[in-house]
Amino acid sequence: MSDAAAPVSGGAIQAITMPKWGLAMEEGKVSAWMAEEGAAIESGEEILEIETTKITNVFESPIAGTLRRRVVAEGETVPVGALLGVAAGADTPDAEIEAFIADFQANFVVEAADTADAPEAEAITVAGRALSHLRMGPEDGGAIVLVHGFGGDLNGWLFNQPVLAETQRVYAMDLPGHGRAEKAVGGLDVAALAALLADYMAAVGTGPAHLVGHSMGGAVALKLALDNPDLVQRLTLLAPAGLGRELNVDYVRGFAEAERRKEIKSLLQQLFADPELVSRDMVNEVQKYKRLDGVNAALRTLADTLFPDGHQALVMKDRLESLAMPVQVIWGDEDSIVPPAHAEGLPANVRLQILEKIGHMPQMEAAGEVNRLIAEFGS
């Protein structure tokens, strides 16, 4: 997840700094170092665990070299941009390393949060429905549309949207029943949600776009690609529904009913290969959402419609071969919500990426790798 952290160079010496994951992140705590001083590190190698108010996650080194100093100790909290460690050649004198650290610390200034220019989610009415969405990125160029899963919202892309938006327009929306969108969901199945997604894309002017759908949102994105292929340039499906009948219906039903913190935390932990990634703030935000009027009823209605009798109502795996646009499927091998086995036997026109030791939320648990796969697939 190092995409947001650019290395700062000083000759052969390079700084590893606290990344910015999401718009609201101002600081992070070093939970654990995964690389020892003196160890050779590669670009993309996991070297730290960092805890934020949103989630605890691994930090991938933005540079290659020898880790000469671990500047921040485990358990210490520092602001975004602060010096975490220093990499340099093994033959770089210690005196130069210490001078580099001293100079960095002497000149480091904590940047004030720029809330004035930070994009915020906005209300939007589409096909008579009150929705919410967030747009980031340049004014022109290609477009990416992010579609969340059951019980999620546009904030589930906080580690992805800012990174992808560095080069493209990126849109994320709240589907009905979720986030700040209306809670009236009667009559909404996958086909109706796909039609609403098409209406949303027309309303905001995405043009043909790279659709990225997670879980339930994957089924919605796939259905749109099948029904309106002219709207979809590329299709990325993350742990998608819609490729098989089975799913963890106990999770779905439990999430629709849960209200207490203990219940919510236990359910959220099922989404990750490492349950320790679930933060207090994540639990608080879900509990706040679950307390909104109509949320539980909306989730129950959607669950009954989309997953009747504990199975997925719509399976589209046999239609993937008909898609003309590039398609990729990304799945964590430890997904306990939608079986990774649904990725078996995909047609030759679908590129499959299985991520090891990752659960149902690859866009959070392996954000750096997912962001690379999405960006490379769109180039």
Residue frames relative to the residue before (quaternion, step in Angstrom):
aa qw qx qy qz dx dy dz
M 1.0000 0.0000 0.0000 0.0000 0.00 0.00 0.00
S 0.3818 0.7655 -0.4515 0.2539 3.57 1.08 0.59
D 0.3327 0.7983 -0.4676 0.1825 3.59 1.27 0.00
A 0.7196 0.4585 -0.2587 0.4527 3.60 0.98 -0.78
A 0.6893 0.4661 -0.2773 0.4803 3.58 1.23 -0.13
A 0.1463 -0.7948 0.5858 0.0622 3.57 -0.46 1.19
P 0.4667 -0.6784 0.4776 0.3063 3.61 -0.92 0.79
V 0.2715 -0.7276 0.6052 0.1750 3.54 -1.19 0.59
S 0.2273 -0.8252 0.5081 0.0959 3.55 -0.56 1.12
G 0.0198 -0.7581 0.6510 0.0334 3.50 -1.22 0.55
G 0.7534 -0.2348 0.1254 0.6013 3.57 0.41 1.20
A 0.8045 -0.1796 0.1782 0.5375 3.56 -0.77 -1.13
I 0.6302 0.5235 -0.3236 0.4733 3.58 1.29 -0.09
Q 0.0696 -0.8108 0.5811 0.0008 3.56 -0.88 0.95
A 0.3590 -0.7347 0.5442 0.1874 3.52 -1.07 0.87
I 0.1898 -0.7211 0.6541 0.1273 3.53 -1.14 0.76
T 0.0679 -0.8529 0.5170 -0.0252 3.55 -0.44 1.22
M 0.6441 -0.5174 0.3980 0.3988 3.54 -1.29 0.40
P 0.3451 -0.7629 0.5060 0.2069 3.61 -0.62 1.09
K 0.3533 -0.6797 0.5868 0.2624 3.53 -1.35 0.14
W 0.0574 -0.8010 0.5955 -0.0221 3.57 -0.38 1.27
G 0.8198 0.0788 -0.0855 0.5607 3.56 -0.25 1.20
L 0.6413 -0.5805 0.3595 0.3500 3.54 -1.19 0.63
A 0.7344 0.4669 -0.2405 0.4300 3.56 1.00 -0.82
M 0.5210 0.6648 -0.4197 0.3322 3.61 1.18 -0.28
E 0.0784 -0.8012 0.5931 0.0118 3.55 -0.88 1.04
E 0.8013 0.0266 0.0004 0.5977 3.59 1.17 -0.51
G 0.1206 -0.7838 0.6032 0.0853 3.55 -1.29 0.24
K 0.3353 -0.7266 0.5634 0.2055 3.54 -1.23 0.52
V 0.3903 -0.6921 0.5559 0.2441 3.55 -0.96 0.88
S 0.2235 -0.8012 0.5442 0.1095 3.57 -0.35 1.24
A 0.7936 -0.1436 0.1308 0.5766 3.55 0.94 -0.87
W 0.3375 -0.6821 0.6068 0.2294 3.51 -1.19 0.65
M 0.2080 -0.7883 0.5711 0.0953 3.56 -0.97 0.90
A 0.7094 0.3326 -0.2366 0.5746 3.56 1.34 0.11
E 0.3668 -0.7378 0.5308 0.1983 3.55 -0.97 0.89
E 0.5903 -0.5346 0.4530 0.4008 3.55 -1.22 0.42
G 0.7598 0.3290 -0.2709 0.4910 3.54 -0.92 0.95
A 0.5765 0.5969 -0.3784 0.4101 3.57 1.27 -0.20
A 0.4413 -0.6506 0.5451 0.2913 3.55 -1.15 0.65
I 0.0812 -0.8001 0.5940 0.0217 3.58 -0.84 0.98
E 0.3038 -0.7458 0.5702 0.1624 3.54 -1.16 0.71
S 0.5799 -0.5464 0.4564 0.3962 3.55 -1.20 0.42
G 0.7807 0.2749 -0.2343 0.5099 3.57 -0.79 1.05
E 0.5246 0.6298 -0.4170 0.3929 3.59 1.25 -0.10
E 0.4543 -0.6749 0.5096 0.2802 3.58 -1.02 0.81
I 0.0096 -0.8422 0.5375 -0.0403 3.58 -0.50 1.17
L 0.7961 0.1786 -0.0785 0.5728 3.60 1.22 -0.40
E 0.2078 -0.6817 0.6675 0.2160 3.49 -1.38 0.28
I 0.0802 -0.8062 0.5862 -0.0067 3.55 -0.77 1.11
E 0.2187 -0.7756 0.5829 0.1043 3.55 -0.89 0.97
T 0.0588 -0.7633 0.6428 0.0259 3.54 -0.95 0.96
T 0.6764 -0.4581 0.3484 0.4596 3.58 -1.24 -0.05
K 0.6660 0.5122 -0.2996 0.4520 3.59 1.19 -0.47
I 0.7890 -0.1604 0.1945 0.5603 3.55 0.77 -1.07
T 0.3565 -0.6601 0.6018 0.2739 3.53 -1.30 0.34
N 0.1260 0.8096 -0.5633 0.1064 3.57 -0.81 0.93
V 0.5761 -0.5890 0.4418 0.3550 3.50 -1.30 0.31
F 0.2792 -0.7303 0.6038 0.1555 3.52 -1.23 0.63
E 0.2464 -0.7756 0.5686 0.1199 3.55 -0.76 1.08
S 0.5119 -0.6616 0.4499 0.3127 3.55 -0.83 0.96
P 0.3582 -0.7419 0.5252 0.2134 3.60 -0.89 0.91
I 0.7704 0.2798 -0.1477 0.5535 3.59 1.26 -0.22
A 0.3619 -0.6882 0.5774 0.2491 3.54 -1.36 0.19
G 0.3637 0.7101 -0.5453 0.2570 3.55 -1.12 0.69
T 0.5782 -0.5267 0.4534 0.4274 3.53 -1.19 -0.56
L 0.3823 -0.7099 0.5383 0.2452 3.57 -0.83 0.96
R 0.1530 -0.8408 0.5169 0.0497 3.56 -0.22 1.29
R 0.8109 0.0353 -0.0147 0.5839 3.59 1.07 -0.68
R 0.2109 -0.6968 0.6664 0.1611 3.52 -1.17 0.72
V 0.2299 -0.8396 0.4817 0.1011 3.55 -0.07 1.33
V 0.7550 0.3070 -0.1702 0.5538 3.59 0.99 -0.82
A 0.3735 -0.7469 0.5111 0.2037 3.56 -0.79 1.03
E 0.6212 -0.5237 0.4261 0.3979 3.56 -1.25 0.40
G 0.7672 0.3162 -0.2622 0.4927 3.55 -0.92 0.96
E 0.6107 0.5607 -0.3474 0.4380 3.59 1.26 -0.22
T 0.2496 -0.7598 0.5870 0.1256 3.57 -1.05 0.84
V 0.0152 0.7978 -0.6000 0.0569 3.56 -0.85 1.01
P 0.5777 -0.6096 0.4125 0.3527 3.62 -1.18 0.49
V 0.6597 -0.4668 0.4076 0.4251 3.52 -1.34 0.27
G 0.7787 0.3147 -0.2511 0.4812 3.56 -0.93 0.93
A 0.5237 0.6431 -0.4174 0.3715 3.58 1.23 -0.26
L 0.5635 -0.6176 0.4424 0.3244 3.54 -1.20 0.61
L 0.1936 -0.7911 0.5744 0.0821 3.57 -0.70 1.14
G 0.7891 -0.1400 0.1391 0.5817 3.54 0.94 -0.89
V 0.3205 -0.7311 0.5740 0.1824 3.51 -1.34 0.19
A 0.1196 -0.7721 0.6219 0.0518 3.54 -0.98 0.95
A 0.1401 0.7683 -0.6131 0.1191 3.54 -1.07 0.76
G 0.6672 -0.4652 0.3755 0.4442 3.53 -1.28 0.07
A 0.6032 -0.5925 0.3940 0.3604 3.56 -1.11 0.64
D 0.6994 0.4691 -0.2692 0.4673 3.60 1.18 -0.52
T 0.4471 0.6778 -0.4716 0.3440 3.60 1.24 0.07
P 0.4787 -0.6976 0.4418 0.2982 3.64 -0.68 1.01
D 0.5895 -0.5901 0.4265 0.3497 3.56 -1.10 0.74
A 0.6193 0.5632 -0.3501 0.4203 3.57 1.00 -0.76
E 0.6540 0.5009 -0.3174 0.4697 3.60 1.03 -0.74
I 0.6114 0.5426 -0.3418 0.4636 3.57 1.08 -0.73
E 0.6869 0.4835 -0.2854 0.4615 3.57 0.84 -0.98
A 0.6417 0.5150 -0.3262 0.4653 3.59 1.01 -0.76
F 0.6286 0.5315 -0.3313 0.4612 3.59 1.04 -0.78
I 0.6569 0.5074 -0.3071 0.4656 3.57 0.92 -0.91
A 0.6656 0.5100 -0.3047 0.4517 3.58 0.87 -0.94
D 0.6611 0.4987 -0.3072 0.4688 3.58 0.97 -0.85
F 0.6398 0.5229 -0.3307 0.4560 3.60 0.94 -0.85
Q 0.6934 0.4830 -0.2819 0.4544 3.56 0.82 -1.03
A 0.6569 0.5232 -0.3186 0.4396 3.58 0.99 -0.76
N 0.7697 0.3653 -0.1822 0.4909 3.58 1.07 -0.71
F 0.5047 0.6647 -0.4267 0.3484 3.58 1.25 -0.12
V 0.0537 -0.7801 0.6233 -0.0075 3.54 -0.92 1.01
V 0.4063 -0.7009 0.5294 0.2519 3.55 -0.83 0.98
E 0.3526 -0.7490 0.5216 0.2065 3.55 -0.70 1.08
A 0.4467 -0.6781 0.5137 0.2770 3.54 -0.93 0.90
A 0.5390 -0.6194 0.4576 0.3412 3.55 -1.03 0.77
D 0.2416 -0.7834 0.5610 0.1146 3.54 -0.72 1.12
T 0.0558 -0.8450 0.5318 -0.0002 3.55 0.25 1.27
A 0.5609 0.6336 -0.3952 0.3574 3.59 1.14 -0.49
D 0.7842 0.3269 -0.1595 0.5027 3.56 0.95 -0.93
A 0.4888 0.6732 -0.4365 0.3425 3.59 1.24 -0.11
P 0.4396 -0.6979 0.4875 0.2866 3.60 -0.79 0.94
E 0.1424 -0.7865 0.5979 0.0613 3.55 -1.07 0.74
A 0.5883 -0.5606 0.4445 0.3768 3.53 -1.22 0.53
E 0.1490 -0.7933 0.5885 0.0470 3.55 -1.05 0.85
A 0.4924 -0.6215 0.5190 0.3193 3.52 -1.22 0.54
I 0.0373 0.7812 -0.6219 0.0399 3.55 -1.09 0.72
T 0.2670 -0.7514 0.5821 0.1588 3.55 -1.04 0.78
V 0.0036 0.7982 -0.5987 0.0669 3.55 -0.72 1.14
A 0.8398 -0.0571 -0.0037 0.5398 3.58 -0.73 1.09
G 0.7168 -0.4626 0.2424 0.4619 3.55 1.02 0.86
R 0.6345 0.5194 -0.3317 0.4665 3.59 1.26 0.08
A 0.3917 -0.7112 0.5396 0.2225 3.56 -1.04 0.86
L 0.0142 0.8074 -0.5849 0.0761 3.53 -0.47 1.27
S 0.2659 -0.7175 0.6076 0.2129 3.55 -1.35 -0.13
H 0.0414 0.8105 -0.5830 0.0377 3.56 -1.04 0.70
L 0.2152 -0.7469 0.6166 0.1251 3.53 -1.34 0.35
R 0.1105 -0.7868 0.6063 0.0342 3.54 -0.83 1.07
M 0.0154 0.7851 -0.6181 0.0358 3.55 -0.97 0.90
G 0.6526 0.5472 -0.3804 0.3605 3.54 -1.26 0.40
P 0.7360 -0.4209 0.2985 0.4383 3.56 -1.33 -0.02
E 0.6479 -0.5524 0.3732 0.3685 3.54 -1.28 0.31
D 0.7948 0.1746 -0.0967 0.5731 3.57 1.07 -0.61
G 0.5174 0.6322 -0.4751 0.3270 3.54 -1.29 -0.18
G 0.7501 -0.3967 0.2865 0.4448 3.54 -1.32 -0.09
A 0.2915 -0.7616 0.5584 0.1522 3.55 -1.24 0.49
I 0.1450 -0.7373 0.6542 0.0862 3.52 -1.22 0.73
V 0.1130 -0.7772 0.6161 0.0604 3.59 -0.96 0.86
L 0.2044 -0.7974 0.5644 0.0622 3.56 -0.70 1.19
V 0.0866 -0.8087 0.5819 -0.0051 3.59 -0.76 1.08
H 0.3175 -0.7986 0.4878 0.1532 3.58 -0.45 1.24
G 0.5280 -0.6476 0.4659 0.2912 3.52 -1.35 0.18
F 0.7612 -0.3594 0.2822 0.4602 3.55 -1.38 -0.11
G 0.8253 0.1776 -0.1598 0.5116 3.57 -0.78 1.06
G 0.6138 0.5548 -0.3536 0.4363 3.59 1.26 -0.05
D 0.1708 -0.7537 0.6122 0.1672 3.54 -1.28 -0.38
L 0.7479 -0.4111 0.2630 0.4500 3.56 -1.27 -0.01
N 0.5970 0.5810 -0.3670 0.4140 3.61 1.16 -0.44
G 0.5338 0.6351 -0.4030 0.3864 3.57 1.23 -0.22
W 0.6684 0.4691 -0.2851 0.5018 3.57 1.32 -0.18
L 0.3041 0.8073 -0.4776 0.1665 3.62 1.20 0.27
F 0.6927 0.4428 -0.2903 0.4897 3.62 1.14 -0.47
N 0.7069 0.4682 -0.2422 0.4716 3.56 1.27 -0.22
Q 0.6790 0.5303 -0.3149 0.3983 3.57 0.77 -1.02
P 0.6812 0.4751 -0.3327 0.4467 3.68 0.76 -0.83
V 0.6546 0.5126 -0.3167 0.4565 3.60 1.02 -0.75
L 0.6878 0.4735 -0.2818 0.4725 3.58 0.84 -0.98
A 0.6592 0.5375 -0.2976 0.4335 3.57 1.13 -0.72
E 0.4602 0.6685 -0.4629 0.3565 3.59 1.22 0.03
T 0.8062 0.2310 -0.1095 0.5335 3.59 1.13 -0.59
Q 0.7947 0.2287 -0.1129 0.5508 3.61 1.18 -0.37
R 0.5398 -0.5502 0.5022 0.3921 3.53 -1.32 0.22
V 0.0278 -0.8095 0.5863 -0.0169 3.58 -0.79 0.98
Y 0.1168 -0.7990 0.5897 0.0101 3.53 -0.78 1.13
A 0.0110 -0.7592 0.6506 0.0162 3.55 -1.10 0.79
M 0.0969 -0.8134 0.5734 0.0151 3.57 -0.92 0.88
D 0.3922 -0.6523 0.5867 0.2766 3.53 -1.37 0.34
L 0.3284 -0.7297 0.5663 0.1976 3.57 -0.75 1.01
P 0.6562 -0.5019 0.3619 0.4319 3.64 -1.13 0.44
G 0.7611 0.3262 -0.2767 0.4877 3.52 -1.01 0.91
H 0.7443 0.3756 -0.1800 0.5221 3.56 1.28 -0.28
G 0.8436 0.1749 -0.1216 0.4930 3.55 -1.25 0.50
R 0.7808 -0.2884 0.2458 0.4967 3.54 -0.85 -1.03
A 0.4646 0.6833 -0.4492 0.3398 3.59 1.25 0.08
E 0.6595 -0.4972 0.3762 0.4200 3.56 -1.28 0.34
K 0.4235 -0.7335 0.4869 0.2134 3.53 -1.18 0.64
A 0.4803 0.6372 -0.4522 0.3985 3.59 1.26 0.27
V 0.0453 0.8387 -0.5357 0.0870 3.58 -0.41 1.22
G 0.3322 0.7687 -0.4912 0.2396 3.58 1.22 0.17
G 0.8262 0.2218 -0.1766 0.4868 3.55 -0.90 0.94
L 0.5714 0.6001 -0.3831 0.4082 3.59 1.24 0.03
D 0.0325 0.7538 -0.6547 0.0454 3.54 -0.61 1.18
V 0.7615 -0.3546 0.2382 0.4875 3.61 -1.24 -0.12
A 0.6564 0.5148 -0.3199 0.4492 3.59 0.93 -0.84
A 0.6708 0.4879 -0.3026 0.4695 3.59 0.93 -0.83
L 0.6411 0.5061 -0.3252 0.4765 3.59 1.03 -0.73
A 0.6294 0.5225 -0.3338 0.4684 3.59 1.05 -0.71
A 0.6415 0.5106 -0.3202 0.4746 3.59 1.01 -0.77
L 0.6418 0.5102 -0.3195 0.4751 3.57 1.04 -0.77
L 0.6185 0.5349 -0.3377 0.4661 3.58 1.05 -0.74
A 0.6367 0.5160 -0.3241 0.4726 3.59 1.00 -0.78
D 0.6444 0.5096 -0.3162 0.4744 3.58 1.01 -0.82
Y 0.6331 0.5286 -0.3314 0.4583 3.59 1.01 -0.79
M 0.6568 0.5139 -0.3150 0.4531 3.59 0.89 -0.91
A 0.6472 0.5015 -0.3168 0.4789 3.58 1.05 -0.74
A 0.6582 0.5374 -0.3095 0.4268 3.57 0.98 -0.88
V 0.7654 0.3453 -0.1966 0.5062 3.60 0.95 -0.81
G 0.4685 -0.7332 0.4046 0.2814 3.57 1.28 -0.01
T 0.1916 0.8079 -0.5379 0.1458 3.57 0.92 0.81
G 0.2625 -0.7156 0.5823 0.2828 3.55 0.96 -0.88
P 0.7263 -0.3532 0.2912 0.5128 3.60 -1.22 -0.18
A 0.0667 -0.8481 0.5232 -0.0512 3.56 -0.68 1.12
H 0.4971 -0.5658 0.5552 0.3530 3.49 -1.44 0.13
L 0.1704 -0.7974 0.5732 0.0807 3.60 -0.44 1.19
V 0.0636 -0.7677 0.6376 0.0119 3.54 -0.99 0.96
G 0.0247 0.8298 -0.5537 0.0645 3.57 -0.40 1.21
H 0.2095 -0.7813 0.5796 0.0988 3.55 -1.00 0.90
S 0.8613 0.0108 -0.0150 0.5077 3.58 -0.96 0.92
M 0.8102 0.0422 0.0144 0.5844 3.62 -0.51 -1.13
G 0.6433 0.5258 -0.3134 0.4599 3.58 1.03 -0.78
G 0.5842 0.5634 -0.3658 0.4554 3.57 1.20 -0.47
A 0.6425 0.5068 -0.3125 0.4824 3.55 1.02 -0.82
V 0.6438 0.5170 -0.3198 0.4647 3.58 1.00 -0.83
A 0.6676 0.4965 -0.3006 0.4663 3.60 0.91 -0.90
L 0.6511 0.5124 -0.3141 0.4637 3.58 0.98 -0.84
K 0.6464 0.5166 -0.3210 0.4607 3.58 0.95 -0.83
L 0.6398 0.5116 -0.3271 0.4711 3.59 0.99 -0.77
A 0.6496 0.5210 -0.3180 0.4532 3.58 0.96 -0.86
L 0.6675 0.4923 -0.2966 0.4734 3.57 1.07 -0.72
D 0.7378 0.4321 -0.2268 0.4664 3.57 0.95 -0.89
N 0.7993 0.1196 -0.0287 0.5883 3.58 1.09 -0.79
P 0.0674 -0.8584 0.5068 0.0411 3.61 0.58 1.08
D 0.5908 0.5888 -0.3742 0.4053 3.60 1.12 -0.51
L 0.6501 0.5233 -0.3164 0.4510 3.60 1.22 -0.40
V 0.7392 0.4122 -0.1937 0.4961 3.56 1.24 -0.43
Q 0.2506 -0.7753 0.5658 0.1260 3.57 -0.59 1.19
R 0.7775 -0.0296 0.0696 0.6243 3.53 1.03 -0.94
L 0.1991 -0.7878 0.5773 0.0806 3.54 -1.19 0.57
T 0.0240 -0.7758 0.6303 -0.0171 3.55 -0.78 1.11
L 0.0995 -0.8037 0.5867 0.0071 3.56 -0.71 1.12
L 0.1518 -0.7936 0.5875 0.0441 3.56 -0.69 1.16
A 0.8217 -0.1712 0.0813 0.5375 3.59 -0.60 1.17
P 0.1333 0.8828 -0.4468 0.0566 3.57 0.97 0.83
A 0.4005 -0.5919 0.6300 0.3039 3.46 -1.36 0.43
G 0.6669 0.5480 -0.3497 0.3642 3.56 -1.27 0.17
L 0.6807 0.4710 -0.2986 0.4750 3.60 1.26 -0.02
G 0.7966 0.0725 -0.0545 0.5977 3.58 1.25 0.04
R 0.6090 -0.6001 0.3877 0.3445 3.55 -1.21 0.37
E 0.7086 0.5064 -0.2782 0.4049 3.56 0.90 -0.92
L 0.1617 0.7366 -0.6551 0.0468 3.52 -1.36 0.43
N 0.5898 -0.5618 0.4418 0.3758 3.55 -1.30 0.25
V 0.1426 -0.8375 0.5234 0.0659 3.57 0.21 1.26
D 0.5670 0.5834 -0.3945 0.4273 3.61 1.14 -0.46
Y 0.6258 0.5110 -0.3388 0.4821 3.57 1.07 -0.69
V 0.6624 0.5215 -0.3143 0.4364 3.58 0.83 -0.99
R 0.7032 0.4531 -0.2676 0.4781 3.57 0.81 -0.98
G 0.6398 0.5322 -0.3241 0.4499 3.55 1.03 -0.79
F 0.6599 0.4994 -0.3116 0.4670 3.57 0.96 -0.84
A 0.6398 0.5362 -0.3308 0.4402 3.59 0.99 -0.76
E 0.7499 0.4027 -0.2092 0.4814 3.59 1.08 -0.67
A 0.5749 0.6560 -0.3750 0.3139 3.60 1.06 -0.72
E 0.0374 -0.7941 0.6066 0.0019 3.53 -1.09 0.83
R 0.6883 0.4755 -0.2832 0.4691 3.59 1.04 -0.74
R 0.6438 -0.5603 0.3719 0.3652 3.54 -1.16 0.72
K 0.6646 0.5198 -0.3178 0.4325 3.57 0.85 -0.94
E 0.6510 0.5063 -0.3094 0.4734 3.58 0.98 -0.84
I 0.6711 0.5079 -0.2999 0.4491 3.55 0.87 -0.98
K 0.6573 0.5112 -0.3184 0.4531 3.59 0.88 -0.90
S 0.6538 0.5186 -0.3158 0.4515 3.57 0.91 -0.89
L 0.6636 0.4950 -0.3013 0.4730 3.57 1.00 -0.80
L 0.6573 0.5122 -0.3161 0.4536 3.60 0.89 -0.89
Q 0.6303 0.5502 -0.3399 0.4295 3.57 1.03 -0.72
Q 0.5969 0.5698 -0.3630 0.4327 3.59 1.18 -0.45
L 0.6075 0.5908 -0.3444 0.4042 3.57 1.23 -0.40
F 0.7553 0.3709 -0.1708 0.5126 3.57 1.21 -0.49
A 0.5271 -0.5973 0.4941 0.3482 3.55 -1.17 0.59
D 0.7430 0.2573 -0.1549 0.5982 3.57 1.14 -0.71
P 0.2977 -0.8011 0.4887 0.1752 3.62 -0.19 1.22
E 0.5709 0.6102 -0.3806 0.3960 3.59 1.20 -0.40
L 0.5362 0.6379 -0.4018 0.3796 3.60 1.23 -0.21
V 0.5774 0.5883 -0.3792 0.4204 3.59 1.20 -0.42
S 0.2044 -0.8084 0.5461 0.0808 3.56 -0.59 1.19
R 0.6608 -0.4949 0.3872 0.4105 3.54 -1.30 0.30
D 0.6555 0.5210 -0.3160 0.4461 3.56 0.96 -0.85
M 0.6141 0.5427 -0.3467 0.4562 3.58 1.06 -0.70
V 0.6530 0.5006 -0.3051 0.4794 3.57 0.96 -0.87
N 0.6470 0.5307 -0.3200 0.4443 3.58 0.94 -0.89
E 0.6740 0.5017 -0.3068 0.4472 3.59 0.90 -0.89
V 0.6540 0.4942 -0.3187 0.4759 3.58 0.99 -0.77
Q 0.6451 0.5139 -0.3285 0.4602 3.58 0.98 -0.80
K 0.6275 0.5276 -0.3341 0.4650 3.58 1.01 -0.75
Y 0.6492 0.5111 -0.3051 0.4735 3.57 1.00 -0.85
K 0.6820 0.5039 -0.2984 0.4382 3.58 0.90 -0.91
R 0.6475 0.5267 -0.3146 0.4521 3.60 1.22 -0.41
L 0.4978 0.6478 -0.4381 0.3750 3.60 1.25 -0.12
D 0.5853 -0.5931 0.4238 0.3551 3.55 -1.08 0.73
G 0.8457 0.2291 -0.1778 0.4479 3.52 -0.96 0.93
V 0.4759 0.7011 -0.4397 0.2976 3.60 1.20 -0.19
N 0.7063 0.4622 -0.2921 0.4497 3.59 0.66 -1.04
A 0.6434 0.5143 -0.3274 0.4630 3.58 0.97 -0.79
A 0.6417 0.5226 -0.3207 0.4607 3.59 1.01 -0.81
L 0.6746 0.4919 -0.2980 0.4627 3.58 0.91 -0.91
R 0.6303 0.5193 -0.3383 0.4676 3.58 1.01 -0.74
T 0.6553 0.5140 -0.3139 0.4559 3.59 0.95 -0.88
L 0.6620 0.4955 -0.3051 0.4725 3.58 0.92 -0.87
A 0.6450 0.5219 -0.3241 0.4546 3.58 0.96 -0.86
D 0.6665 0.5016 -0.3022 0.4613 3.58 0.94 -0.86
T 0.6892 0.4767 -0.2790 0.4690 3.59 1.07 -0.75
L 0.7554 0.4089 -0.2113 0.4664 3.55 0.82 -1.00
F 0.8037 0.1861 -0.0670 0.5612 3.56 1.09 -0.74
P 0.0395 0.8325 -0.5509 0.0440 3.61 0.67 1.02
D 0.8349 0.1355 -0.1249 0.5187 3.57 -1.06 0.79
G 0.6512 -0.5636 0.3102 0.4025 3.54 1.15 0.60
H 0.6798 0.4288 -0.2918 0.5185 3.59 1.24 0.30
Q 0.5818 -0.5747 0.4387 0.3725 3.54 -1.26 0.41
A 0.4335 -0.7315 0.4695 0.2377 3.54 -0.81 1.03
L 0.7976 0.2334 -0.0993 0.5472 3.58 1.02 -0.77
V 0.0283 -0.7807 0.6237 -0.0255 3.57 -0.73 1.13
M 0.0845 -0.8441 0.5289 -0.0229 3.57 -0.60 1.19
K 0.2939 0.8025 -0.4836 0.1891 3.57 1.26 0.21
D 0.6916 0.4964 -0.2905 0.4368 3.59 0.94 -0.84
R 0.6638 0.4939 -0.3062 0.4709 3.60 1.28 -0.11
L 0.4373 0.7166 -0.4531 0.2999 3.58 1.24 -0.14
E 0.6329 0.5707 -0.3336 0.4031 3.56 0.98 -0.81
S 0.6460 0.5470 -0.3205 0.4252 3.58 1.17 -0.52
L 0.5573 0.6305 -0.3892 0.3747 3.58 1.21 -0.30
A 0.3238 -0.7674 0.5280 0.1659 3.56 -0.87 0.99
M 0.6452 0.5206 -0.3365 0.4466 3.61 1.11 -0.58
P 0.6147 -0.5325 0.4128 0.4102 3.62 -1.22 0.38
V 0.0698 -0.7946 0.6031 -0.0044 3.56 -0.98 0.93
Q 0.0224 0.7764 -0.6298 -0.0062 3.55 -1.02 0.82
V 0.1995 -0.7498 0.6230 0.0997 3.53 -1.21 0.73
I 0.0968 -0.7835 0.6135 0.0179 3.56 -0.87 1.03
W 0.0575 0.8174 -0.5657 0.0922 3.58 -0.70 1.06
G 0.3738 -0.6871 0.5739 0.2424 3.55 -1.13 0.71
D 0.4597 -0.7176 0.4469 0.2721 3.57 -0.85 0.92
E 0.7112 0.3918 -0.2626 0.5213 3.60 1.27 -0.13
D 0.2481 0.7750 -0.5297 0.2394 3.56 1.14 0.70
S 0.1380 -0.8150 0.5606 0.0498 3.57 -0.65 1.12
I 0.6010 0.5586 -0.3557 0.4475 3.60 1.28 0.14
V 0.7748 0.0553 -0.0128 0.6297 3.59 0.79 -1.03
P 0.4671 -0.7321 0.4092 0.2802 3.62 -0.48 1.13
P 0.4485 -0.6809 0.5075 0.2787 3.61 -0.84 0.93
A 0.5272 0.6395 -0.4053 0.3858 3.59 1.21 -0.39
H 0.5466 0.6135 -0.3988 0.4072 3.59 1.20 -0.37
A 0.6188 0.5468 -0.3433 0.4476 3.59 1.25 -0.33
E 0.5180 0.6387 -0.4261 0.3771 3.59 1.22 -0.14
G 0.8328 0.2355 -0.1693 0.4715 3.54 -1.07 0.75
L 0.3023 0.7480 -0.5344 0.2521 3.59 1.10 0.56
P 0.5553 -0.6214 0.4238 0.3548 3.61 -1.04 0.65
A 0.6857 -0.5326 0.3259 0.3741 3.55 -1.26 0.47
N 0.6471 0.5362 -0.3321 0.4284 3.62 1.13 -0.45
V 0.6436 0.4917 -0.3175 0.4931 3.60 1.30 0.02
R 0.2716 -0.7490 0.5849 0.1520 3.56 -0.83 1.04
L 0.1551 -0.8117 0.5610 0.0486 3.58 -0.71 1.08
Q 0.0572 -0.7713 0.6338 0.0072 3.55 -0.99 0.98
I 0.0934 -0.7801 0.6178 0.0330 3.59 -0.61 1.15
L 0.1976 -0.7947 0.5682 0.0807 3.57 -0.68 1.14
E 0.3796 -0.7605 0.4879 0.1988 3.55 -0.67 1.12
K 0.8522 0.1168 -0.1288 0.4935 3.53 -1.17 0.83
I 0.5399 0.5751 -0.4097 0.4582 3.57 1.09 0.82
G 0.3608 -0.7580 0.5123 0.1813 3.55 -1.03 0.85
H 0.8266 -0.2759 0.1976 0.4490 3.53 -1.19 -0.69
M 0.7226 0.4023 -0.2339 0.5112 3.61 1.24 -0.23
P 0.0227 -0.8442 0.5351 0.0217 3.62 0.58 1.02
Q 0.6189 0.5618 -0.3545 0.4192 3.61 1.08 -0.63
M 0.7042 0.3715 -0.2641 0.5444 3.59 1.24 -0.24
E 0.7310 0.4548 -0.2461 0.4452 3.56 0.82 -1.00
A 0.7755 0.1251 -0.0803 0.6135 3.57 1.19 -0.52
A 0.0372 0.8695 -0.4918 0.0274 3.55 0.97 0.90
G 0.6409 0.5388 -0.3412 0.4271 3.59 0.89 -0.83
E 0.6896 0.4676 -0.2788 0.4776 3.57 0.87 -0.94
V 0.6494 0.5105 -0.3197 0.4643 3.59 0.96 -0.84
N 0.6442 0.5181 -0.3291 0.4564 3.59 0.92 -0.83
R 0.6482 0.5090 -0.3189 0.4680 3.58 0.99 -0.80
L 0.6630 0.5117 -0.3106 0.4496 3.57 0.91 -0.89
I 0.6575 0.4962 -0.3111 0.4741 3.59 1.00 -0.82
A 0.6841 0.4945 -0.2917 0.4499 3.59 0.86 -0.98
E 0.6795 0.4840 -0.2966 0.4648 3.59 0.91 -0.89
F 0.6449 0.5326 -0.3153 0.4483 3.56 1.07 -0.78
G 0.7083 0.4620 -0.2524 0.4703 3.54 1.16 -0.60
S 0.6260 0.5609 -0.3401 0.4216 3.59 1.25 -0.10
